[in-house]
């Protein structure tokens, strides 16, 4: 059965269209989907049974396959069927259970899942012949692979673990300035009377401590135990994280090589007919990286889905030099896109979403003592 979208449709595909794509053979899982794998505007991707430890990260480039590059670069193979530990600062490539046979007009982008980013597990999706990570061209037919490099904690993964998600789109449906202002006037996307909506909703860092009992974030500890990516609430916060209190000058010095969890000053929401993605505030500001996991699903922070505005959790890593962040400094922009149609289920409690109505929050793996 062919996959058909409405005439003149443009935008991101919602959950029921993702299911229809799979039913029509445009998404080809080696095993049937599991519960909650299809999200409101994305599909979780599952690791296959084998991980390849490779010498270095790579892109295959035009005319080459990922499998060919793995053969050139692999050091050894790891069986994931019963679980295995991926060590920090090593690069692994894992064939995914899902492959694609996209219609000519449908492209896709991938991103780490929120819980993956908050563990500082650097994860990107690779396709055959591509020049870019996390970008799948319209009409692509072929396998998908995850490149995985844990940066802070060694992680235990297994066949079926879900570290990445993929979003499918038809055409360009990013809201321009006028459309974004109109949507904000109608839905109040951000809880600020002076919202900066140029090129997306500007998000700044909260270093005041006022919204988290004097705390502004967490700094990851070094030389910790292993984190099982599929284990919810299995680890004590203080064994892996150092809480950070607000300074008198409301600033934070990022140390090179350290990993931080911070939160945005602004609370945001994503209405049901839209999805959003966090993008860098300025690609030329290279001193630090913010937000590995950039997808915000329809209903995030939305009152009708159990939210009252939610703060964006920021995964922050400094680069080569110490860098001072100031309270209220803009660190990213939330770009909104239209959906072709509203999803059947919104991000929120009804589908077991982990971060609805969140403030400063670690990943689902950690619990207070």
N, C-alpha and C positions, 0 to 999 in steps of 0.2 A: 504494500500500500504506500503510495507516494505521500510525502509530507507537504502539506499545502498551508500557506499563510494567507490572510486576507489581502485582497488587492490593495496596492499602494501602502501596505503596512511598513512601518519603520520603527525600530526600537529594539529593546532587549526582550528576549523570549522569557515569558513567565513559566512557572512550574508545569502547568498542564501541556504547554507546547514542547517543553523539554521531554516530557513523557511521550508525547506524540512523535517527536523526532526519533526517540529510541524505538518506538513501535514500528516506525517506518524504515528502520535500519540505518539512520543517519548517525546514531550513537550505538556503538557495538560493544557491549560489555561481555567479557568472557564468561561471567556468572551473572545471574539476575541481580538487579538492584536490591539493596537492603533498605530497611525502614529509615526514613529521614534523609536518604542520600540525595533526593531531589529537594533542593531548598526553594524558597519563593522565586528567586531569579537566578539560580545557579545550580550546578551539579557537583557534588563532591566526587573527587577522583580517588580511586583505591590503588594501593601499592600491590604489585604482582608478587610472585613467589621468590624472585631472585634479585638481589642487589649486587651491583658491580662496583667495587672500589676502583676508582680511576685516578690517574696521576694528576689530572688538572681538569678544571671546568672547560667546556668547549661548546661551540655551536657548529652544526654540521655544514651549513652553507648550501647553496644551490647545487642540486645534482647528487648530494651525498645523503646517506642515511645515518641515523643515530647508531644503529647496530654496527655499521662499519667503523664508526669512530670509537665505539666501545671496544671492538676487537683490537684496535690500535693502541688504546690507552689503558685497558684494564690491568689491574694488578692481581686481583683475585675475585672470586664469586662468593656470595654469602646467601645461604638458604634462609628465607624469611618465613617458611611455612610454620615453624614453631616459635618464631620470634628471634631477633638478634639485636645486639647493641651496635649503634652507629656512633663512632667516637668523634670527639670535637675536632674541628679544623681538618677533617678528612672530607673528600668529595666522593659521593656515591651517586650512581645513576640506576634508577629502578624502572623497568618497564611497567606501565600501568595496566590495570585490568580493562579499562575502557579505551577503545580506539574510535576513530571517527570516519565517517563517509559523508561529509557535509554537502548540502546542496550548494549550487554555484554562488548563490547570493548571501549565504550565511557564513560569517566569520566568528572567531571566538578569542577570548582573552582569559588568562588564568591568573590566579593569585594564591598566596598561602591562605589557609584558613586562619581565623582569628587566634585560635589556641596554638597554632603552629608558630605564628609570629611572636606571641607572648612568651614562647619558650626559646626565642632567639635561634630557631632552626631555619636557616636560610634555604628556601625551597623555591625552585623554578621549574616550569614545564617546558619541555623541548619537543619539537616535532621534526620530522624528516625535512631536509632541504631548507630549513629556516635560517634567517640571519639574526633573529631576535628571540630572546627568551619570552615566554608567556604570551606569545602572539601566534595565533593560528589563522592562516589566510583563508578567505572564503573558498569553499569548494574542496578543502583539504580532505584527502583520503589517505589514511595511514595510522600508524601506532602513535601513542603518546608516552613520554617518559618524564619522570621526576628527577631533577638534580637536587640532591639533599646534602647540606653541609651544616651540621650542628656547630654553633659558635660558642655556647656557654656551658650547656649541660649535655652529657652523653644521653642518648635517647634509645629506648627500646621500642622497636617497631616490628610489625608482622605483616604477612599477607592480609590485605583488606584494610590496613590502617589508612586513614584519610587525612592527608596533610595539605592537599591543594583543592581548589575549586575552580570551575570553569563557567564562564558566562558566554552566552550565544547572542549575537546581534545581527539585525538586518538593517543595513544602511547606517547613517549617522544620525543619532537622536539626542546628542548633547545639547542641553539648554544654552542658548545664547544669553547675553546680559539682560535683554528685555524680558525674555521668557522667565529667567530666574527671578528677577524682581517681581514679576507678576505672580509667580508661584509663592514667593515669600509673603507677599501682601495677602494672599489667600490662605496660606497654611502656617505662616510664621515658622520658617525652617530652623531658625536659630534664636535663642533667648537673649537677643541683644537689640536695643533700640537704635544702635548705630552700627548695624551689621555691615561688614565689608563684603559685597557681593560681586566684585570685579573678578572675572575668570573663575567663578566658583565661590562657595561660602568659605571665607577665611577662618581658619582655626588657629588659636594661639594656645600657648602652654600656661597651665595654672600652677604657679609656684607660691601662691599666697598661703596655702594650707587651710583656708577658711571652709572649704567644702569637704575636708577629710580629717577633721579633728587635729589640725596642726601638721598633718603629714602631706607631703607633696608627691611621693613616689617610692619606688623600691629600686635598689641596686642589686644586681645578681651577685651571689657569692661564687667564688671559684672553688674548684676541686670538690665538687659535691658528688652525691650519689647519682644513680641513673634515674631518669624519668620515663616511665611507661606512658607513651602518648595516648593510650586507650584507657588509662586508669583515672577515673574521676575522683577527686578529693582524696587521693592516696598519699599526699605528702604534706608535711608541716611547713608552713610558710618560713619559719625562722631557720630551717635547715638549708634553705636555698636562697633566701632573700634578706637583705638588710633594709628595713624601713628608713626613710629619710624625712626629717622634719624640715619645716620651712625655715629659711634663714631670715635674719632681720632685714636684709636688703632685697629679699625676694628674688634671689638669683641662684643659679646652680652651675658649678663648674663641671663640665663633662670630661672625665678622664679618658685618654685614648685607650681603646680596647675594652672598656667597660660597657655593660648593657644595663639600660634603665627602663623602667615602666613608669610613665607619667600620664597625666590626663589633660584634656583640653579645658580651657577656661569656659568655653561655650558648651551649652547643651543643644543638641541638634535632633532633628527628626527627618525621616524619609517617608513621604506620603505613599499610599498604596499603589498609585499608578507610576511610581518612579523608583529608580535605583540610583545609588551614588557610589563614587570611588574617590578615595583620598589620593591626591597627587602632590608632589613636592611643591612647596611655595615658590622656590626659585632653584632650578637645577644648577645654577652657577654657585650657589652656596654649598660648597662641598665639604665643609668641616664636620658635618654630622648627617646621619641618615635617620629619618623619622618614618615610622609606619611601614613595616614589611607587608602587612595584610590589609589591602586597601578596599575590599568590597563591603558596601553597606547595603543590606537587603531592604526591599519594600517593607515598611512597618517598623523599622528600627527607630526606637524612641517615640513611636507614634501613639497618641493617647488611645486610639481605637484598638491598639494591639497590646495594651498593658503598659505602655510607656508614658512618661511625662517629659519627654526630651531626655536624651542620654548623652553623656560626655564621651568623646572619642578617646579611647585609650591609646597612648602613643608609645610605640616601641622605638627606643632611641639608642643609637650607638654612635659614639664619637669616632673620628678617624685618626689622623696622624698626630694632631696637636690638641692640647686642652682647649675647650671652647666654652664660653660663658653664655648660658641661656638666661634671659630676663623674663620676669613675670609679664604675661601679655604679649610676648614675642610671637609673631605669626610663624608657624612651622609647617603649615600645609593648607591645602584648599580641597573642599569637598565639591566635586563636579557631579552634577545631576544629569541623568538621562531618562528619557521616557521609556516605559514598557509598551510593548505592542498591546497588551491587555493586562488588567489587574490580575495578580496571582490568586489561586484558590485559597492559599494559606499565607498569612503575613508573618514576618519575623515577630516572635513573641512567645508567650508561654504555651500557647496551644500546640506548637510544634517542638516544644522543648528547647527553645533558644537559650543560650547560656548567658547572654550579656544584655538582655533587655533592661531598660531603665538603669543602666550601670553608671557608676561614678568611677573612682580609681579602683581598678579591679585586676587582680592577677588571673591567669588562665584557670580553667576548671580543674586542673590537676591538684591545686593547693588548697589547704584548709588551715584555719587558725588553730593554734594549740589549745 
